[in-house]
Amino acid sequence: MRTLPRWGVVAAASVVLAAGCTSSADPEPPQPSPAPTEEPTDEQEATPEPTEEPEPEPEAAVTLVRELQDYQVEIGVHAVETDGEFSALVVDYRFVEENDAGQPVSNSMLAGGRVGYSGQAGGLRLIDLEERKVLPTAIQGNNIFAMLSRTDDGSRSVSIHPAPESSSVDVLIPALGYVAEVPVVEAGSLFEEAAEELDLPDEAAPVFSLSARTISRDDSAEVEEEDEQITVTLTSDVLFGPDEHELGSDASGALERAAAEIEGYSEGGEIHVIGHTDDVPTDAYADNHELSELRATSVGDELVGLLGEGYQVSTEGLGDSEPRASNSSADGRAQNRRVEILFEGRRILAAEDGEVDEDELELPEAYGYDAVEFGGWRVSAHSVVERGDFLVGTLRIEQLDEDPEVRFPNTYRSEGRDEGHTQIRRNYNTLALGSGAAQVALRTDDDWVMPIDYAVRGEEGEDGTQLVRNLLGDESRVPDPDGVGAVRLVTVVWAGTGQDAVDIEAWARFRLNAVPVSESYDEVDGN
């Protein structure tokens, strides 16, 4: 029992005395003084100071379950915490049921094929679809700011990214797929712990713009949108004869379609036409630069007649100074002979289903969520989900044979790089070329809708500087399915087509027709 302080006892006694006073004239006899109050001693216990309970760790903002190999993984993605310059992404992984596979995820898997860095789990990416940006894990020198560690019931990855501008982002996890609508919040305990464990980069981490692209089914034109600039690329071999700058008989249709693109996705303004050539010298002109200028002028003059008022057309020629492919092959030279039409706008597709032509390859095909089987594998569409102006597709690939005829990455990509919707046109990084889903396209009435990608850097080559690109979807084959019944999910992202169902085709591999488009991940197996 705590001893009252002395001033408290005196005050209590004073109150009692005052209550005992009477009106008698005779004074009351003096009262004995109260006994002194004992001072606290060392043996007496002092009152314990109240202690603050540690704040509980924030719960995951999004929790879902995904297949991997022959087990299921519960994924808990925490809200992305940001200090305005950097952000921290924390993801927990655990087995849904007891499993003797060790940890549910590995460093090599979450690295997403990003090799040569001292960090781990660096393949996770934040995707800001509202701003059309991708925010990869921060890299500085040979250090990638990410790590994977064990927890009591599984694993946890922590990675540092640029700060998002939007109030929520999507997250792409290698081999486990797409996670939508993860909230972005102010920096808290998770950010502080991540910054302490990993440090923060000395300079801002780069953010890359997403690029959406279509290729016409007749291979005469390509349309790309990036940062609200649309580029229509027309093959010079369709527009002109060899060493000619006057438009040929097949040019009118291609230019009419280009004019329709311009009028459909812009409201007037500047149109810039650029002519390009290969590096083969010509005797008919002073040099290739002159040929490219004359070709650009011919296209520009035709567009002036096709477009309505409100457009200002300018032209220039760059000769062979900006190749898009190597001039060492006939295919590369054909890609470099081109005319580009640039204008500002935002492209929204409104496609119709495309039928398979009689002269096209016969491929294994299925409808809806049904699967195709070939080469020791079963391939189906797990889901196609609408995310703003984009579609996120997830392929489910299951191993059927102990020793399949086809290697796992070749279930969704052609072994020949120069066939079909070619990869070589985009200068993809080696990883995307070797195991990425760069040839998994949507088939529409007029176009192939190609996977979303982004340019990450320039690379010096014999033909000058060429952009190197990454796929937004999965690029790495790790982990390969490891036995009969094992499953891998492969993520591909495309521009939206405005359809209720889409046709998916992997060049020379399979067709999945009339796959329903879901409005949210809530409709996809409860995810």
C-alpha positions as CSV (number, residue, x, y, z in Angstrom):
1,M,0.0,0.0,0.0
2,R,1.4,3.4,-1.0
3,T,2.1,5.8,1.9
4,L,0.4,9.1,1.5
5,P,2.7,12.1,1.3
6,R,2.9,14.1,4.5
7,W,1.1,17.1,3.1
8,G,-1.9,14.9,2.3
9,V,-2.2,13.7,5.9
10,V,-2.0,17.2,7.4
11,A,-4.7,18.4,5.1
12,A,-7.0,15.6,6.1
13,A,-6.5,16.3,9.8
14,S,-7.3,20.0,9.3
15,V,-10.6,19.1,7.8
16,V,-11.5,17.0,10.8
17,L,-10.7,19.9,13.2
18,A,-12.7,22.3,11.3
19,A,-15.7,20.0,11.4
20,G,-15.4,19.7,15.3
21,C,-15.6,23.5,16.2
22,T,-18.6,24.7,18.3
23,S,-20.0,28.1,19.4
24,S,-18.9,27.6,23.0
25,A,-16.7,30.4,24.3
26,D,-14.6,28.0,26.2
27,P,-11.7,26.8,24.0
28,E,-11.3,23.1,23.3
29,P,-8.4,21.4,25.0
30,P,-5.4,21.1,22.8
31,Q,-5.3,18.0,20.6
32,P,-2.2,15.8,20.4
33,S,-0.1,16.3,17.3
34,P,-0.6,13.5,14.7
35,A,2.1,10.9,14.5
36,P,4.7,11.6,11.8
37,T,4.3,9.8,8.5
38,E,6.9,7.2,7.7
39,E,9.3,8.1,4.8
40,P,9.5,5.5,2.0
41,T,12.4,3.1,2.5
42,D,14.5,1.2,0.0
43,E,12.7,-2.0,0.9
44,Q,9.4,-0.6,-0.1
45,E,8.6,-1.2,-3.8
46,A,8.2,1.9,-5.9
47,T,5.2,2.2,-8.2
48,P,6.1,0.6,-11.6
49,E,6.2,3.0,-14.5
50,P,3.5,2.1,-17.1
51,T,5.1,0.4,-20.1
52,E,3.9,0.9,-23.7
53,E,2.9,-2.2,-25.6
54,P,4.8,-2.5,-28.9
55,E,2.6,-1.7,-31.9
56,P,1.5,-4.8,-33.8
57,E,2.9,-5.2,-37.3
58,P,0.5,-4.1,-40.0
59,E,-1.5,-6.9,-41.5
60,A,-1.3,-7.7,-45.2
61,A,-3.4,-5.4,-47.4
62,V,-4.1,-8.1,-50.0
63,T,-4.1,-11.9,-49.4
64,L,-4.6,-14.5,-52.0
65,V,-3.6,-18.1,-52.9
66,R,-1.7,-19.1,-56.1
67,E,-0.5,-22.4,-57.5
68,L,3.2,-23.2,-57.8
69,Q,4.7,-26.6,-58.7
70,D,2.5,-29.2,-56.8
71,Y,1.5,-27.0,-53.9
72,Q,-0.3,-23.7,-53.1
73,V,1.2,-20.6,-51.7
74,E,-0.6,-18.0,-49.6
75,I,0.7,-14.5,-50.6
76,G,0.2,-11.6,-48.2
77,V,1.1,-8.2,-49.8
78,H,1.4,-5.4,-47.4
79,A,0.5,-1.8,-48.2
80,V,3.3,-0.1,-50.1
81,E,4.9,2.5,-47.7
82,T,6.6,5.6,-49.1
83,D,8.5,8.6,-47.9
84,G,7.9,10.5,-51.2
85,E,11.1,9.5,-52.9
86,F,11.3,5.7,-52.3
87,S,8.8,3.0,-51.3
88,A,9.1,-0.3,-49.6
89,L,7.2,-3.5,-50.7
90,V,6.9,-6.3,-48.2
91,V,5.4,-9.6,-49.2
92,D,4.9,-12.7,-47.0
93,Y,4.7,-16.3,-48.5
94,R,3.6,-19.5,-46.8
95,F,2.4,-22.9,-47.7
96,V,-1.4,-23.4,-47.5
97,E,-0.8,-27.0,-46.3
98,E,2.3,-28.6,-44.7
99,N,4.9,-29.3,-47.3
100,D,8.4,-30.8,-47.3
101,A,9.6,-28.5,-50.2
102,G,11.5,-26.3,-47.8
103,Q,10.6,-22.7,-48.4
104,P,7.6,-21.7,-50.5
105,V,9.7,-19.4,-52.7
106,S,13.4,-19.0,-53.5
107,N,15.9,-16.2,-54.3
108,S,16.3,-17.4,-57.8
109,M,12.6,-17.4,-58.4
110,L,11.9,-13.9,-57.0
111,A,15.0,-12.6,-58.8
112,G,13.0,-12.9,-62.0
113,G,16.2,-13.7,-63.9
114,R,17.9,-10.5,-62.7
115,V,21.4,-12.0,-62.4
116,G,24.7,-10.3,-61.7
117,Y,23.5,-8.3,-58.7
118,S,24.3,-8.8,-55.0
119,G,20.7,-8.4,-53.9
120,Q,17.9,-10.9,-53.8
121,A,14.3,-11.0,-54.7
122,G,14.8,-8.2,-57.2
123,G,12.3,-9.3,-59.8
124,L,9.2,-7.8,-58.0
125,R,7.8,-4.8,-59.8
126,L,5.2,-2.1,-58.9
127,I,2.9,-1.2,-61.7
128,D,1.1,2.2,-61.8
129,L,-1.5,1.7,-64.5
130,E,-3.1,5.1,-63.9
131,E,0.2,6.8,-64.8
132,R,1.2,4.0,-67.2
133,K,4.5,3.4,-65.4
134,V,6.5,0.5,-64.0
135,L,8.6,0.9,-60.9
136,P,11.2,-1.9,-60.7
137,T,13.3,-2.7,-57.7
138,A,16.0,-0.1,-57.2
139,I,19.5,-0.9,-58.6
140,Q,22.7,1.0,-57.9
141,G,25.9,-0.3,-59.4
142,N,25.9,-4.1,-58.8
143,N,23.6,-3.9,-55.8
144,I,19.8,-4.5,-56.1
145,F,17.9,-3.3,-53.1
146,A,15.9,-6.4,-52.2
147,M,16.2,-9.4,-49.9
148,L,14.4,-12.7,-49.0
149,S,14.4,-14.0,-45.5
150,R,12.8,-16.9,-43.5
151,T,9.9,-16.3,-41.1
152,D,8.3,-18.6,-38.5
153,D,5.8,-19.9,-41.1
154,G,7.4,-19.2,-44.5
155,S,9.3,-16.4,-46.2
156,R,9.3,-12.7,-46.5
157,S,10.6,-10.5,-49.4
158,V,11.5,-6.9,-48.9
159,S,12.3,-4.6,-51.8
160,I,12.9,-0.8,-52.4
161,H,11.2,0.9,-55.3
162,P,10.7,4.5,-56.6
163,A,7.7,6.2,-54.9
164,P,4.4,5.8,-56.8
165,E,2.3,8.8,-57.6
166,S,-1.0,7.0,-57.4
167,S,-2.9,6.0,-54.2
168,S,-2.7,2.3,-55.2
169,V,-0.5,0.2,-57.4
170,D,-0.4,-3.4,-58.7
171,V,2.4,-5.8,-58.0
172,L,3.9,-8.4,-60.3
173,I,5.6,-11.4,-58.5
174,P,7.7,-13.7,-60.7
175,A,6.0,-17.1,-61.2
176,L,3.1,-16.2,-58.8
177,G,1.5,-13.6,-60.9
178,Y,-0.4,-10.3,-60.7
179,V,-1.7,-8.7,-57.5
180,A,-4.1,-5.8,-58.1
181,E,-5.0,-2.7,-56.0
182,V,-2.4,-2.6,-53.3
183,P,-2.8,0.6,-51.3
184,V,0.0,3.2,-51.1
185,V,0.4,4.8,-47.6
186,E,2.8,7.0,-45.8
187,A,6.1,5.5,-44.5
188,G,5.7,3.6,-41.3
189,S,7.3,0.8,-39.4
190,L,7.7,-1.5,-42.5
191,F,9.5,1.3,-44.5
192,E,11.8,2.0,-41.5
193,E,12.7,-1.6,-41.1
194,A,13.3,-2.0,-44.9
195,A,15.5,1.1,-45.0
196,E,17.5,-0.1,-42.0
197,E,18.0,-3.6,-43.5
198,L,18.7,-2.6,-47.1
199,D,19.8,1.1,-46.8
200,L,18.4,3.4,-49.4
201,P,19.9,4.3,-52.8
202,D,22.0,7.5,-53.0
203,E,20.0,8.7,-55.9
204,A,16.4,8.4,-57.2
205,A,15.5,5.0,-58.7
206,P,14.3,5.1,-62.4
207,V,10.7,4.8,-63.5
208,F,9.9,3.5,-66.9
209,S,7.0,4.2,-69.3
210,L,4.8,1.4,-70.5
211,S,4.6,0.8,-74.3
212,A,1.5,-0.7,-75.9
213,R,1.9,-2.0,-79.5
214,T,-0.1,-3.7,-82.2
215,I,1.0,-5.3,-85.5
216,S,-1.3,-5.5,-88.5
217,R,-2.3,-9.0,-89.4
218,D,-0.8,-8.4,-92.9
219,D,2.4,-7.2,-91.3
220,S,2.3,-3.9,-93.2
221,A,2.0,-1.5,-90.2
222,E,2.8,-1.3,-86.5
223,V,1.3,1.2,-84.0
224,E,2.9,2.0,-80.7
225,E,1.8,4.3,-77.8
226,E,4.2,5.5,-75.1
227,D,3.9,8.6,-73.0
228,E,0.8,9.7,-75.0
229,Q,2.8,9.7,-78.2
230,I,1.6,7.4,-80.9
231,T,3.9,6.2,-83.6
232,V,2.5,4.5,-86.8
233,T,5.3,2.6,-88.5
234,L,4.7,1.7,-92.2
235,T,6.9,-0.7,-94.0
236,S,8.6,1.0,-96.9
237,D,8.4,-2.1,-99.0
238,V,4.6,-1.7,-99.0
239,L,4.8,2.0,-99.8
240,F,7.6,2.2,-102.4
241,G,9.3,0.1,-105.0
242,P,13.1,-0.5,-104.6
243,D,15.1,2.7,-104.7
244,E,11.8,4.6,-105.4
245,H,10.4,7.6,-103.5
246,E,7.1,7.9,-105.4
247,L,4.2,6.1,-103.7
248,G,3.4,2.7,-105.2
249,S,0.0,1.2,-106.0
250,D,-0.3,-0.6,-102.6
251,A,0.4,2.6,-100.6
252,S,-3.1,4.1,-100.6
253,G,-4.7,1.5,-98.4
254,A,-1.9,1.7,-95.8
255,L,-2.0,5.5,-95.7
256,E,-5.8,5.6,-95.4
257,R,-5.6,3.3,-92.4
258,A,-2.8,5.5,-90.9
259,A,-5.0,8.6,-91.4
260,A,-7.9,6.8,-89.7
261,E,-5.5,6.1,-86.7
262,I,-4.6,9.8,-86.5
263,E,-8.1,11.1,-86.7
264,G,-9.4,8.4,-84.3
265,Y,-6.9,9.0,-81.5
266,S,-6.1,12.8,-81.7
267,E,-7.9,16.0,-82.0
268,G,-5.7,17.8,-84.5
269,G,-2.2,19.2,-84.0
270,E,1.3,18.4,-85.3
271,I,2.0,15.3,-87.4
272,H,5.6,14.5,-87.9
273,V,6.8,12.1,-90.7
274,I,10.3,10.5,-90.6
275,G,11.8,8.4,-93.3
276,H,14.4,5.7,-92.6
277,T,16.5,3.4,-94.8
278,D,18.8,0.4,-94.4
279,D,22.5,0.8,-94.9
280,V,22.7,-0.5,-98.4
281,P,24.1,2.3,-100.7
282,T,21.9,3.5,-103.6
283,D,23.1,4.9,-107.0
284,A,19.7,6.6,-107.8
285,Y,20.2,9.3,-105.1
286,A,23.1,11.3,-103.6
287,D,22.8,9.1,-100.5
288,N,20.4,7.2,-98.3
289,H,19.6,10.4,-96.4
290,E,18.2,12.0,-99.5
291,L,16.1,8.9,-100.3
292,S,14.7,9.0,-96.8
293,E,13.8,12.7,-97.0
294,L,12.0,12.2,-100.4
295,R,10.0,9.3,-99.1
296,A,9.0,11.2,-96.0
297,T,7.8,14.1,-98.2
298,S,5.7,11.7,-100.4
299,V,4.0,10.3,-97.3
300,G,3.5,13.7,-95.8
301,D,1.9,15.1,-98.9
302,E,-0.5,12.2,-99.1
303,L,-1.5,12.7,-95.4
304,V,-2.3,16.4,-96.0
305,G,-4.9,15.3,-98.5
306,L,-6.3,12.5,-96.3
307,L,-6.6,14.4,-93.0
308,G,-9.1,17.1,-92.2
309,E,-8.4,20.6,-91.0
310,G,-6.5,21.2,-87.8
311,Y,-3.4,19.1,-88.6
312,Q,0.0,20.5,-89.5
313,V,2.3,17.9,-91.2
314,S,6.1,18.2,-91.1
315,T,8.7,15.8,-92.6
316,E,12.4,14.8,-92.2
317,G,14.7,12.0,-93.3
318,L,17.2,10.2,-91.1
319,G,18.7,7.8,-93.7
320,D,20.2,4.8,-91.9
321,S,21.2,6.6,-88.7
322,E,18.5,5.1,-86.5
323,P,18.1,1.4,-87.3
324,R,15.6,-0.6,-85.3
325,A,17.3,-3.9,-86.1
326,S,20.7,-5.1,-87.3
327,N,21.4,-4.5,-91.0
328,S,23.3,-7.8,-91.1
329,S,20.2,-9.8,-92.3
330,A,17.6,-9.4,-95.0
331,D,14.9,-9.3,-92.3
332,G,16.7,-6.7,-90.3
333,R,17.2,-4.5,-93.4
334,A,13.5,-4.8,-94.2
335,Q,12.6,-3.6,-90.7
336,N,14.9,-0.6,-91.1
337,R,13.3,0.5,-94.4
338,R,10.3,2.3,-92.9
339,V,8.4,5.5,-92.5
340,E,7.2,6.6,-89.1
341,I,4.3,8.9,-88.4
342,L,4.3,10.5,-85.0
343,F,1.5,12.4,-83.2
344,E,0.2,13.0,-79.7
345,G,-2.8,11.1,-78.5
346,R,-4.2,8.3,-76.4
347,R,-5.1,5.0,-78.1
348,I,-8.1,3.0,-76.9
349,L,-8.7,-0.2,-78.9
350,A,-12.2,-1.3,-79.9
351,A,-11.5,-4.6,-81.6
352,E,-13.6,-7.4,-83.1
353,D,-12.9,-11.1,-83.1
354,G,-10.4,-12.2,-85.8
355,E,-11.0,-15.4,-87.7
356,V,-8.2,-17.8,-88.5
357,D,-7.2,-17.7,-92.2
358,E,-7.0,-20.9,-94.2
359,D,-3.3,-20.3,-94.9
360,E,-2.3,-19.9,-91.3
361,L,-0.6,-22.6,-89.2
362,E,-2.7,-25.4,-87.8
363,L,-2.2,-25.3,-84.1
364,P,-3.7,-27.1,-81.0
365,E,-6.7,-24.9,-79.9
366,A,-9.3,-24.8,-77.2
367,Y,-12.2,-22.5,-76.2
368,G,-12.8,-20.6,-73.0
369,Y,-11.0,-22.1,-70.0
370,D,-10.4,-25.5,-71.7
371,A,-6.8,-26.6,-72.2
372,V,-4.7,-27.7,-75.1
373,E,-2.2,-30.6,-74.8
374,F,1.0,-30.9,-76.8
375,G,4.6,-32.0,-76.3
376,G,4.0,-33.3,-72.8
377,W,2.2,-30.2,-71.5
378,R,-1.3,-28.9,-70.8
379,V,-1.8,-25.2,-71.3
380,S,-5.0,-23.2,-70.5
381,A,-6.0,-19.7,-69.7
382,H,-6.3,-19.3,-65.9
383,S,-7.7,-15.8,-66.3
384,V,-7.9,-12.6,-68.3
385,V,-8.7,-9.6,-66.1
386,E,-9.5,-6.0,-67.1
387,R,-7.3,-3.5,-65.3
388,G,-8.1,0.0,-66.5
389,D,-7.0,0.3,-70.2
390,F,-5.1,-3.0,-69.9
391,L,-5.7,-6.7,-69.8
392,V,-3.8,-9.1,-67.5
393,G,-3.6,-12.6,-68.8
394,T,-2.4,-15.6,-66.7
395,L,-1.5,-18.9,-68.5
396,R,-1.6,-22.1,-66.5
397,I,1.0,-24.6,-67.7
398,E,1.0,-28.1,-66.3
399,Q,3.6,-30.8,-66.9
400,L,2.1,-34.1,-68.1
401,D,5.1,-36.3,-68.9
402,E,8.2,-37.0,-66.9
403,D,10.4,-36.1,-69.9
404,P,8.4,-33.7,-72.1
405,E,9.3,-33.4,-75.8
406,V,9.1,-29.6,-75.5
407,R,11.1,-27.5,-73.1
408,F,9.0,-25.5,-70.7
409,P,9.7,-22.0,-72.1
410,N,8.8,-23.3,-75.6
411,T,5.3,-24.1,-74.6
412,Y,4.5,-20.4,-75.1
413,R,7.2,-19.2,-77.5
414,S,8.6,-20.3,-80.8
415,E,12.1,-21.6,-81.0
416,G,12.7,-19.4,-84.1
417,R,13.1,-15.8,-83.3
418,D,12.5,-14.5,-86.8
419,E,9.0,-16.1,-87.2
420,G,5.5,-14.8,-86.7
421,H,5.1,-11.8,-84.4
422,T,8.9,-11.5,-84.2
423,Q,10.8,-10.7,-81.0
424,I,13.8,-9.3,-82.9
425,R,11.9,-6.1,-83.7
426,R,11.9,-5.0,-80.1
427,N,15.5,-5.6,-79.1
428,Y,14.4,-7.5,-76.0
429,N,16.9,-8.3,-73.4
430,T,18.5,-11.8,-73.6
431,L,16.2,-13.1,-70.8
432,A,13.0,-12.1,-72.6
433,L,14.3,-13.5,-75.8
434,G,15.2,-16.8,-74.2
435,S,12.2,-17.5,-71.9
436,G,9.8,-14.5,-72.0
437,A,6.2,-14.6,-73.3
438,A,6.9,-12.0,-76.0
439,Q,5.1,-14.0,-78.7
440,V,1.8,-14.5,-76.8
441,A,-0.5,-12.1,-78.5
442,L,-4.2,-11.3,-78.8
443,R,-5.7,-11.9,-82.2
444,T,-8.3,-9.4,-83.4
445,D,-9.9,-8.7,-86.8
446,D,-7.1,-6.5,-88.0
447,D,-4.2,-6.8,-85.6
448,W,-2.0,-8.7,-83.2
449,V,-2.1,-7.0,-79.8
450,M,1.4,-7.6,-78.5
451,P,2.5,-7.8,-74.9
452,I,3.2,-4.6,-73.0
453,D,6.9,-3.8,-72.6
454,Y,9.2,-0.9,-71.6
455,A,12.6,0.5,-72.7
456,V,15.2,0.5,-69.9
457,R,18.4,1.7,-71.5
458,G,20.4,2.3,-74.7
459,E,23.0,-0.1,-75.9
460,E,25.8,0.7,-78.3
461,G,26.1,-1.6,-81.2
462,E,27.7,-1.6,-84.7
463,D,24.5,0.1,-86.0
464,G,24.4,2.8,-83.3
465,T,22.4,3.0,-80.1
466,Q,19.5,0.7,-79.8
467,L,17.0,0.6,-77.0
468,V,16.9,-2.6,-74.8
469,R,13.5,-3.6,-73.6
470,N,11.9,-5.7,-70.9
471,L,8.6,-7.4,-70.9
472,L,6.1,-6.2,-68.3
473,G,5.0,-9.8,-67.8
474,D,7.1,-12.9,-66.8
475,E,10.5,-13.1,-68.4
476,S,12.2,-15.9,-66.4
477,R,11.6,-19.6,-66.7
478,V,12.6,-20.1,-63.0
479,P,11.3,-22.3,-61.5
480,D,10.7,-24.9,-64.3
481,P,7.9,-27.3,-63.4
482,D,9.7,-30.2,-61.6
483,G,7.6,-33.3,-62.3
484,V,4.3,-34.7,-63.5
485,G,1.5,-32.6,-62.2
486,A,3.7,-29.6,-61.5
487,V,2.2,-26.2,-62.4
488,R,3.6,-22.8,-63.4
489,L,1.7,-19.6,-64.0
490,V,2.9,-17.2,-66.7
491,T,1.7,-13.6,-66.7
492,V,1.2,-11.5,-69.9
493,V,-0.1,-8.0,-70.0
494,W,-1.7,-6.5,-73.1
495,A,-3.6,-3.3,-74.1
496,G,-7.3,-3.6,-73.6
497,T,-9.4,-4.4,-76.6
498,G,-12.9,-3.6,-75.4
499,Q,-14.0,-7.2,-75.9
500,D,-15.9,-9.5,-73.5
501,A,-13.8,-12.4,-74.6
502,V,-10.4,-12.5,-76.3
503,D,-8.5,-15.0,-78.6
504,I,-4.9,-15.7,-77.3
505,E,-2.3,-17.1,-79.7
506,A,1.2,-18.1,-79.0
507,W,3.0,-18.2,-82.3
508,A,3.5,-21.7,-83.7
509,R,2.3,-23.2,-80.3
510,F,-1.4,-22.9,-79.5
511,R,-4.6,-20.9,-79.7
512,L,-7.0,-20.3,-76.8
513,N,-10.2,-18.8,-78.3
514,A,-13.1,-16.9,-76.7
515,V,-11.4,-16.6,-73.2
516,P,-13.8,-14.6,-71.0
517,V,-12.6,-11.2,-69.7
518,S,-13.3,-10.7,-66.0
519,E,-13.9,-7.3,-64.5
520,S,-11.8,-7.9,-61.4
521,Y,-9.7,-10.5,-59.6
522,D,-12.6,-11.1,-57.2
523,E,-14.2,-13.1,-60.1
524,V,-11.1,-15.3,-60.6
525,D,-11.2,-18.3,-58.3
526,G,-11.9,-16.1,-55.3
527,N,-8.6,-14.2,-55.8
